Amino acid sequence: MPTIEFEGSGLAGEKTAEAPTGGDLLDICDSVLAPVAFSCRSASCGTCHIQILEGKELLEAPNEEEEDLLDLLDEVENGRLACQARVKPGPGLIRIRPVNG
């Protein structure tokens, strides 16, 4: 089961979540009140821009809408949109932090 660690926004330590069946990353963020801001949920605003620090292979590939918006945003190594990223089921660790946090 993937473990997701969230960094950023002045948290005292890291926040974590378990995602035994995978799923939408933003829904997982919501379930543990992770420090990932969002607005549109449709890859049109960039509010949920995150950096994958570890475990990018545990996420499904970006769809076309996500790729288009990521091309417009400032270049961030391993950048993704939390509203579009889907976690694959299976073991592993994903570490993320908000880009604008």
N, CA, C and O atoms as CSV, one atom per row, in Angstrom:
chain,resi,resn,atom,element,x,y,z
A,1,MET,N,N,0.842,-1.164,0.000
A,1,MET,CA,C,0.000,0.000,0.000
A,1,MET,C,C,0.892,1.234,0.000
A,1,MET,O,O,1.800,1.335,0.826
A,2,PRO,N,N,0.650,2.177,-0.915
A,2,PRO,CA,C,1.475,3.377,-0.922
A,2,PRO,C,C,1.262,4.233,0.331
A,2,PRO,O,O,0.140,4.405,0.806
A,3,THR,N,N,2.352,4.752,0.838
A,3,THR,CA,C,2.307,5.745,1.900
A,3,THR,C,C,2.662,7.072,1.255
A,3,THR,O,O,3.609,7.152,0.473
A,4,ILE,N,N,1.912,8.104,1.576
A,4,ILE,CA,C,2.159,9.425,1.013
A,4,ILE,C,C,2.554,10.348,2.157
A,4,ILE,O,O,1.838,10.457,3.152
A,5,GLU,N,N,3.697,11.010,2.009
A,5,GLU,CA,C,4.165,11.983,2.991
A,5,GLU,C,C,4.036,13.369,2.384
A,5,GLU,O,O,4.464,13.603,1.254
A,6,PHE,N,N,3.450,14.279,3.134
A,6,PHE,CA,C,3.230,15.649,2.687
A,6,PHE,C,C,4.146,16.570,3.473
A,6,PHE,O,O,4.181,16.514,4.702
A,7,GLU,N,N,4.883,17.414,2.774
A,7,GLU,CA,C,5.763,18.397,3.409
A,7,GLU,C,C,5.257,19.789,3.086
A,7,GLU,O,O,4.589,19.996,2.073
A,8,GLY,N,N,5.575,20.739,3.944
A,8,GLY,CA,C,5.340,22.132,3.594
A,8,GLY,C,C,4.368,22.868,4.483
A,8,GLY,O,O,3.773,22.300,5.398
A,9,SER,N,N,4.222,24.150,4.190
A,9,SER,CA,C,3.287,25.068,4.838
A,9,SER,C,C,3.451,25.142,6.344
A,9,SER,O,O,2.462,25.247,7.069
A,10,GLY,N,N,4.688,25.089,6.828
A,10,GLY,CA,C,4.951,25.283,8.242
A,10,GLY,C,C,4.420,24.199,9.156
A,10,GLY,O,O,4.170,24.451,10.334
A,11,LEU,N,N,4.244,23.014,8.640
A,11,LEU,CA,C,3.764,21.915,9.488
A,11,LEU,C,C,4.824,21.529,10.505
A,11,LEU,O,O,6.020,21.599,10.222
A,12,ALA,N,N,4.394,21.132,11.659
A,12,ALA,CA,C,5.307,20.574,12.653
A,12,ALA,C,C,5.488,19.105,12.302
A,12,ALA,O,O,4.695,18.264,12.725
A,13,GLY,N,N,6.501,18.798,11.550
A,13,GLY,CA,C,6.702,17.434,11.076
A,13,GLY,C,C,5.919,17.190,9.793
A,13,GLY,O,O,5.277,18.098,9.266
A,14,GLU,N,N,5.975,15.988,9.307
A,14,GLU,CA,C,5.298,15.651,8.067
A,14,GLU,C,C,3.963,14.995,8.364
A,14,GLU,O,O,3.799,14.332,9.388
A,15,LYS,N,N,3.026,15.180,7.474
A,15,LYS,CA,C,1.728,14.530,7.548
A,15,LYS,C,C,1.789,13.342,6.604
A,15,LYS,O,O,2.407,13.430,5.543
A,16,THR,N,N,1.161,12.233,6.968
A,16,THR,CA,C,1.186,11.047,6.113
A,16,THR,C,C,-0.227,10.520,5.897
A,16,THR,O,O,-1.146,10.802,6.667
A,17,ALA,N,N,-0.369,9.744,4.821
A,17,ALA,CA,C,-1.631,9.077,4.503
A,17,ALA,C,C,-1.309,7.733,3.875
A,17,ALA,O,O,-0.282,7.571,3.217
A,18,GLU,N,N,-2.188,6.785,4.084
A,18,GLU,CA,C,-2.085,5.478,3.445
A,18,GLU,C,C,-3.116,5.439,2.324
A,18,GLU,O,O,-4.230,5.943,2.473
A,19,ALA,N,N,-2.736,4.840,1.207
A,19,ALA,CA,C,-3.637,4.733,0.062
A,19,ALA,C,C,-3.637,3.289,-0.430
A,19,ALA,O,O,-3.038,2.993,-1.464
A,20,PRO,N,N,-4.300,2.384,0.297
A,20,PRO,CA,C,-4.213,0.953,-0.011
A,20,PRO,C,C,-4.684,0.581,-1.410
A,20,PRO,O,O,-4.177,-0.374,-1.999
A,21,THR,N,N,-5.634,1.313,-1.944
A,21,THR,CA,C,-6.121,0.989,-3.288
A,21,THR,C,C,-5.748,2.053,-4.311
A,21,THR,O,O,-6.256,2.038,-5.432
A,22,GLY,N,N,-4.864,2.977,-3.936
A,22,GLY,CA,C,-4.519,4.067,-4.836
A,22,GLY,C,C,-5.661,5.073,-4.851
A,22,GLY,O,O,-6.410,5.187,-3.882
A,23,GLY,N,N,-5.790,5.806,-5.962
A,23,GLY,CA,C,-6.887,6.756,-6.114
A,23,GLY,C,C,-6.411,8.146,-6.445
A,23,GLY,O,O,-5.223,8.381,-6.671
A,24,ASP,N,N,-7.363,9.072,-6.470
A,24,ASP,CA,C,-7.054,10.466,-6.787
A,24,ASP,C,C,-6.227,11.090,-5.673
A,24,ASP,O,O,-6.620,11.056,-4.507
A,25,LEU,N,N,-5.092,11.653,-6.032
A,25,LEU,CA,C,-4.202,12.230,-5.030
A,25,LEU,C,C,-4.886,13.349,-4.245
A,25,LEU,O,O,-4.711,13.440,-3.030
A,26,LEU,N,N,-5.652,14.188,-4.909
A,26,LEU,CA,C,-6.286,15.296,-4.201
A,26,LEU,C,C,-7.309,14.795,-3.182
A,26,LEU,O,O,-7.448,15.391,-2.114
A,27,ASP,N,N,-8.022,13.723,-3.485
A,27,ASP,CA,C,-8.959,13.150,-2.519
A,27,ASP,C,C,-8.210,12.616,-1.296
A,27,ASP,O,O,-8.679,12.742,-0.165
A,28,ILE,N,N,-7.046,12.021,-1.539
A,28,ILE,CA,C,-6.223,11.529,-0.431
A,28,ILE,C,C,-5.735,12.713,0.412
A,28,ILE,O,O,-5.744,12.649,1.641
A,29,CYS,N,N,-5.311,13.786,-0.250
A,29,CYS,CA,C,-4.895,15.001,0.470
A,29,CYS,C,C,-6.029,15.522,1.347
A,29,CYS,O,O,-5.815,15.856,2.512
A,30,ASP,N,N,-7.229,15.590,0.786
A,30,ASP,CA,C,-8.390,16.071,1.532
A,30,ASP,C,C,-8.664,15.213,2.762
A,30,ASP,O,O,-9.001,15.734,3.825
A,31,SER,N,N,-8.520,13.908,2.617
A,31,SER,CA,C,-8.887,13.000,3.700
A,31,SER,C,C,-8.018,13.164,4.944
A,31,SER,O,O,-8.445,12.810,6.043
A,32,VAL,N,N,-6.812,13.694,4.787
A,32,VAL,CA,C,-5.913,13.886,5.937
A,32,VAL,C,C,-5.589,15.362,6.180
A,32,VAL,O,O,-4.695,15.691,6.959
A,33,LEU,N,N,-6.328,16.242,5.504
A,33,LEU,CA,C,-6.110,17.688,5.629
A,33,LEU,C,C,-4.658,18.059,5.344
A,33,LEU,O,O,-4.047,18.835,6.079
A,34,ALA,N,N,-4.121,17.498,4.278
A,34,ALA,CA,C,-2.739,17.778,3.877
A,34,ALA,C,C,-2.620,19.207,3.359
A,34,ALA,O,O,-3.600,19.776,2.878
A,35,PRO,N,N,-1.433,19.787,3.452
A,35,PRO,CA,C,-1.222,21.186,3.068
A,35,PRO,C,C,-1.092,21.385,1.559
A,35,PRO,O,O,-0.105,21.948,1.084
A,36,VAL,N,N,-2.093,20.919,0.809
A,36,VAL,CA,C,-2.101,21.092,-0.647
A,36,VAL,C,C,-3.347,21.900,-0.997
A,36,VAL,O,O,-4.471,21.412,-0.879
A,37,ALA,N,N,-3.132,23.139,-1.429
A,37,ALA,CA,C,-4.252,24.000,-1.806
A,37,ALA,C,C,-4.820,23.533,-3.146
A,37,ALA,O,O,-4.109,22.954,-3.967
A,38,PHE,N,N,-6.106,23.794,-3.350
A,38,PHE,CA,C,-6.711,23.472,-4.639
A,38,PHE,C,C,-7.898,24.397,-4.858
A,38,PHE,O,O,-8.388,25.045,-3.933
A,39,SER,N,N,-8.343,24.438,-6.105
A,39,SER,CA,C,-9.491,25.268,-6.427
A,39,SER,C,C,-10.380,24.588,-7.457
A,39,SER,O,O,-11.523,24.246,-7.152
A,40,CYS,N,N,-9.881,24.385,-8.664
A,40,CYS,CA,C,-10.746,23.989,-9.779
A,40,CYS,C,C,-10.993,22.496,-9.926
A,40,CYS,O,O,-12.069,22.094,-10.370
A,41,ARG,N,N,-10.033,21.674,-9.567
A,41,ARG,CA,C,-10.085,20.212,-9.767
A,41,ARG,C,C,-10.167,19.819,-11.244
A,41,ARG,O,O,-10.563,18.697,-11.560
A,42,SER,N,N,-9.805,20.712,-12.137
A,42,SER,CA,C,-9.921,20.398,-13.569
A,42,SER,C,C,-8.693,20.791,-14.391
A,42,SER,O,O,-8.808,20.974,-15.603
A,43,ALA,N,N,-7.541,20.922,-13.775
A,43,ALA,CA,C,-6.294,21.265,-14.472
A,43,ALA,C,C,-6.392,22.574,-15.229
A,43,ALA,O,O,-5.907,22.686,-16.355
A,44,SER,N,N,-7.029,23.580,-14.603
A,44,SER,CA,C,-7.104,24.859,-15.291
A,44,SER,C,C,-6.538,26.026,-14.492
A,44,SER,O,O,-6.347,27.106,-15.051
A,45,CYS,N,N,-6.260,25.841,-13.180
A,45,CYS,CA,C,-5.792,26.992,-12.396
A,45,CYS,C,C,-4.355,26.857,-11.889
A,45,CYS,O,O,-3.687,27.876,-11.716
A,46,GLY,N,N,-3.862,25.666,-11.649
A,46,GLY,CA,C,-2.500,25.468,-11.157
A,46,GLY,C,C,-2.336,25.650,-9.662
A,46,GLY,O,O,-1.211,25.584,-9.166
A,47,THR,N,N,-3.420,25.878,-8.918
A,47,THR,CA,C,-3.341,26.073,-7.474
A,47,THR,C,C,-2.725,24.869,-6.767
A,47,THR,O,O,-2.003,25.024,-5.782
A,48,CYS,N,N,-3.009,23.679,-7.266
A,48,CYS,CA,C,-2.558,22.441,-6.600
A,48,CYS,C,C,-1.227,21.922,-7.149
A,48,CYS,O,O,-0.938,20.729,-7.053
A,49,HIS,N,N,-0.425,22.808,-7.717
A,49,HIS,CA,C,0.877,22.427,-8.268
A,49,HIS,C,C,1.770,21.901,-7.145
A,49,HIS,O,O,1.997,22.587,-6.148
A,50,ILE,N,N,2.268,20.692,-7.316
A,50,ILE,CA,C,3.118,20.052,-6.309
A,50,ILE,C,C,4.405,19.554,-6.959
A,50,ILE,O,O,4.496,19.428,-8.180
A,51,GLN,N,N,5.378,19.281,-6.128
A,51,GLN,CA,C,6.620,18.658,-6.566
A,51,GLN,C,C,6.678,17.271,-5.948
A,51,GLN,O,O,6.481,17.106,-4.745
A,52,ILE,N,N,6.952,16.275,-6.787
A,52,ILE,CA,C,7.119,14.907,-6.313
A,52,ILE,C,C,8.587,14.749,-5.939
A,52,ILE,O,O,9.459,14.753,-6.807
A,53,LEU,N,N,8.854,14.611,-4.651
A,53,LEU,CA,C,10.221,14.489,-4.156
A,53,LEU,C,C,10.723,13.055,-4.226
A,53,LEU,O,O,11.924,12.811,-4.343
A,54,GLU,N,N,9.790,12.110,-4.152
A,54,GLU,CA,C,10.139,10.692,-4.182
A,54,GLU,C,C,8.891,9.913,-4.603
A,54,GLU,O,O,7.779,10.253,-4.201
A,55,GLY,N,N,9.079,8.876,-5.407
A,55,GLY,CA,C,7.990,7.974,-5.750
A,55,GLY,C,C,7.167,8.350,-6.957
A,55,GLY,O,O,6.013,7.934,-7.058
A,56,LYS,N,N,7.720,9.129,-7.884
A,56,LYS,CA,C,6.924,9.533,-9.052
A,56,LYS,C,C,6.454,8.334,-9.875
A,56,LYS,O,O,5.451,8.424,-10.583
A,57,GLU,N,N,7.166,7.223,-9.787
A,57,GLU,CA,C,6.780,6.028,-10.527
A,57,GLU,C,C,5.522,5.379,-9.946
A,57,GLU,O,O,4.941,4.489,-10.567
A,58,LEU,N,N,5.106,5.816,-8.772
A,58,LEU,CA,C,3.900,5.282,-8.130
A,58,LEU,C,C,2.647,6.058,-8.526
A,58,LEU,O,O,1.553,5.782,-8.034
A,59,LEU,N,N,2.818,7.034,-9.424
A,59,LEU,CA,C,1.694,7.798,-9.956
A,59,LEU,C,C,1.485,7.444,-11.423
A,59,LEU,O,O,2.443,7.177,-12.148
A,60,GLU,N,N,0.224,7.443,-11.856
A,60,GLU,CA,C,-0.059,7.246,-13.272
A,60,GLU,C,C,0.513,8.427,-14.051
A,60,GLU,O,O,0.710,9.506,-13.492
A,61,ALA,N,N,0.777,8.227,-15.325
A,61,ALA,CA,C,1.317,9.284,-16.186
A,61,ALA,C,C,0.319,10.442,-16.292
A,61,ALA,O,O,-0.891,10.224,-16.228
A,62,PRO,N,N,0.820,11.663,-16.453
A,62,PRO,CA,C,-0.077,12.817,-16.594
A,62,PRO,C,C,-0.952,12.694,-17.845
A,62,PRO,O,O,-0.512,12.183,-18.875
A,63,ASN,N,N,-2.197,13.171,-17.738
A,63,ASN,CA,C,-3.065,13.212,-18.914
A,63,ASN,C,C,-2.761,14.472,-19.722
A,63,ASN,O,O,-1.937,15.288,-19.312
A,64,GLU,N,N,-3.408,14.629,-20.843
A,64,GLU,CA,C,-3.109,15.740,-21.750
A,64,GLU,C,C,-3.391,17.100,-21.111
A,64,GLU,O,O,-2.604,18.032,-21.280
A,65,GLU,N,N,-4.500,17.229,-20.380
A,65,GLU,CA,C,-4.838,18.506,-19.741
A,65,GLU,C,C,-3.781,18.899,-18.710
A,65,GLU,O,O,-3.385,20.061,-18.623
A,66,GLU,N,N,-3.333,17.920,-17.935
A,66,GLU,CA,C,-2.299,18.208,-16.940
A,66,GLU,C,C,-1.003,18.617,-17.621
A,66,GLU,O,O,-0.367,19.588,-17.209
A,67,GLU,N,N,-0.607,17.893,-18.651
A,67,GLU,CA,C,0.625,18.226,-19.389
A,67,GLU,C,C,0.564,19.653,-19.923
A,67,GLU,O,O,1.542,20.394,-19.828
A,68,ASP,N,N,-0.595,20.046,-20.492
A,68,ASP,CA,C,-0.739,21.383,-21.064
A,68,ASP,C,C,-0.537,22.465,-20.009
A,68,ASP,O,O,0.159,23.448,-20.263
A,69,LEU,N,N,-1.135,22.300,-18.825
A,69,LEU,CA,C,-0.986,23.317,-17.791
A,69,LEU,C,C,0.419,23.301,-17.195
A,69,LEU,O,O,0.980,24.357,-16.905
A,70,LEU,N,N,0.983,22.123,-17.013
A,70,LEU,CA,C,2.354,22.056,-16.491
A,70,LEU,C,C,3.331,22.757,-17.424
A,70,LEU,O,O,4.310,23.346,-16.965
A,71,ASP,N,N,3.076,22.701,-18.731
A,71,ASP,CA,C,3.932,23.405,-19.696
A,71,ASP,C,C,3.881,24.921,-19.495
A,71,ASP,O,O,4.856,25.616,-19.781
A,72,LEU,N,N,2.753,25.436,-19.005
A,72,LEU,CA,C,2.601,26.880,-18.802
A,72,LEU,C,C,3.154,27.360,-17.462
A,72,LEU,O,O,3.548,28.519,-17.327
A,73,LEU,N,N,3.183,26.476,-16.484
A,73,LEU,CA,C,3.675,26.842,-15.153
A,73,LEU,C,C,5.197,26.889,-15.141
A,73,LEU,O,O,5.851,26.327,-16.020
A,74,ASP,N,N,5.752,27.560,-14.143
A,74,ASP,CA,C,7.203,27.583,-13.990
A,74,ASP,C,C,7.721,26.156,-13.932
A,74,ASP,O,O,7.070,25.273,-13.374
A,75,GLU,N,N,8.877,25.939,-14.504
A,75,GLU,CA,C,9.446,24.593,-14.502
A,75,GLU,C,C,9.844,24.190,-13.088
A,75,GLU,O,O,10.601,24.886,-12.410
A,76,VAL,N,N,9.324,23.072,-12.673
A,76,VAL,CA,C,9.654,22.468,-11.378
A,76,VAL,C,C,9.975,21.021,-11.668
A,76,VAL,O,O,9.188,20.319,-12.303
A,77,GLU,N,N,11.118,20.574,-11.208
A,77,GLU,CA,C,11.489,19.182,-11.433
A,77,GLU,C,C,10.445,18.272,-10.794
A,77,GLU,O,O,10.109,18.424,-9.620
A,78,ASN,N,N,9.937,17.327,-11.580
A,78,ASN,CA,C,8.915,16.369,-11.127
A,78,ASN,C,C,7.644,17.058,-10.646
A,78,ASN,O,O,7.026,16.620,-9.675
A,79,GLY,N,N,7.256,18.130,-11.320
A,79,GLY,CA,C,6.022,18.829,-10.992
A,79,GLY,C,C,4.797,18.063,-11.466
A,79,GLY,O,O,4.823,17.427,-12.520
A,80,ARG,N,N,3.735,18.126,-10.691
A,80,ARG,CA,C,2.445,17.515,-11.041
A,80,ARG,C,C,1.331,18.404,-10.506
A,80,ARG,O,O,1.578,19.321,-9.722
A,81,LEU,N,N,0.118,18.129,-10.930
A,81,LEU,CA,C,-1.071,18.769,-10.381
A,81,LEU,C,C,-1.787,17.737,-9.517
A,81,LEU,O,O,-2.160,16.667,-9.999
A,82,ALA,N,N,-1.976,18.059,-8.247
A,82,ALA,CA,C,-2.616,17.095,-7.341
A,82,ALA,C,C,-4.030,16.760,-7.786
A,82,ALA,O,O,-4.512,15.657,-7.524
A,83,CYS,N,N,-4.705,17.694,-8.455
A,83,CYS,CA,C,-6.085,17.437,-8.881
A,83,CYS,C,C,-6.170,16.415,-10.010
A,83,CYS,O,O,-7.244,15.868,-10.263
A,84,GLN,N,N,-5.072,16.154,-10.683
A,84,GLN,CA,C,-5.078,15.226,-11.813
A,84,GLN,C,C,-4.293,13.944,-11.548
A,84,GLN,O,O,-4.515,12.931,-12.211
A,85,ALA,N,N,-3.379,13.984,-10.586
A,85,ALA,CA,C,-2.513,12.832,-10.314
A,85,ALA,C,C,-3.311,11.695,-9.685
A,85,ALA,O,O,-4.134,11.918,-8.797
A,86,ARG,N,N,-3.063,10.489,-10.150
A,86,ARG,CA,C,-3.688,9.290,-9.594
A,86,ARG,C,C,-2.609,8.363,-9.063
A,86,ARG,O,O,-1.636,8.055,-9.751
A,87,VAL,N,N,-2.801,7.923,-7.827
A,87,VAL,CA,C,-1.867,7.020,-7.169
A,87,VAL,C,C,-2.182,5.588,-7.606
A,87,VAL,O,O,-3.336,5.161,-7.589
A,88,LYS,N,N,-1.142,4.858,-7.995
A,88,LYS,CA,C,-1.309,3.455,-8.357
A,88,LYS,C,C,-1.391,2.618,-7.078
A,88,LYS,O,O,-0.750,2.953,-6.082
A,89,PRO,N,N,-2.166,1.541,-7.094
A,89,PRO,CA,C,-2.166,0.656,-5.930
A,89,PRO,C,C,-0.842,-0.097,-5.843
A,89,PRO,O,O,-0.170,-0.300,-6.854
A,90,GLY,N,N,-0.477,-0.501,-4.652
A,90,GLY,CA,C,0.763,-1.250,-4.461
A,90,GLY,C,C,1.646,-0.586,-3.439
A,90,GLY,O,O,1.352,0.520,-2.985
A,91,PRO,N,N,2.726,-1.245,-3.068
A,91,PRO,CA,C,3.597,-0.715,-2.012
A,91,PRO,C,C,4.482,0.426,-2.508
A,91,PRO,O,O,4.732,0.563,-3.706
A,92,GLY,N,N,4.947,1.233,-1.569
A,92,GLY,CA,C,5.901,2.276,-1.910
A,92,GLY,C,C,5.683,3.536,-1.107
A,92,GLY,O,O,4.771,3.618,-0.284
A,93,LEU,N,N,6.533,4.519,-1.355
A,93,LEU,CA,C,6.495,5.801,-0.663
A,93,LEU,C,C,6.461,6.918,-1.689
A,93,LEU,O,O,7.258,6.941,-2.626
A,94,ILE,N,N,5.530,7.842,-1.503
A,94,ILE,CA,C,5.455,9.049,-2.328
A,94,ILE,C,C,5.634,10.224,-1.373
A,94,ILE,O,O,4.909,10.343,-0.386
A,95,ARG,N,N,6.602,11.091,-1.670
A,95,ARG,CA,C,6.815,12.318,-0.881
A,95,ARG,C,C,6.512,13.507,-1.769
A,95,ARG,O,O,7.035,13.607,-2.878
A,96,ILE,N,N,5.661,14.418,-1.284
A,96,ILE,CA,C,5.301,15.590,-2.079
A,96,ILE,C,C,5.371,16.852,-1.241
A,96,ILE,O,O,5.337,16.812,-0.011
A,97,ARG,N,N,5.470,17.980,-1.944
A,97,ARG,CA,C,5.359,19.290,-1.269
A,97,ARG,C,C,4.714,20.261,-2.248
A,97,ARG,O,O,4.925,20.161,-3.457
A,98,PRO,N,N,3.931,21.194,-1.730
A,98,PRO,CA,C,3.314,22.203,-2.598
A,98,PRO,C,C,4.394,23.087,-3.212
A,98,PRO,O,O,5.381,23.413,-2.554
A,99,VAL,N,N,4.210,23.468,-4.451
A,99,VAL,CA,C,5.164,24.367,-5.101
A,99,VAL,C,C,4.980,25.783,-4.573
A,99,VAL,O,O,5.963,26.497,-4.376
A,100,ASN,N,N,3.754,26.198,-4.344
A,100,ASN,CA,C,3.469,27.559,-3.904
A,100,ASN,C,C,3.254,27.661,-2.406
A,100,ASN,O,O,2.562,28.565,-1.938
A,101,GLY,N,N,3.849,26.728,-1.638
A,101,GLY,CA,C,3.584,26.689,-0.203
A,101,GLY,C,C,4.558,27.382,0.647
A,101,GLY,O,O,4.409,27.398,1.869
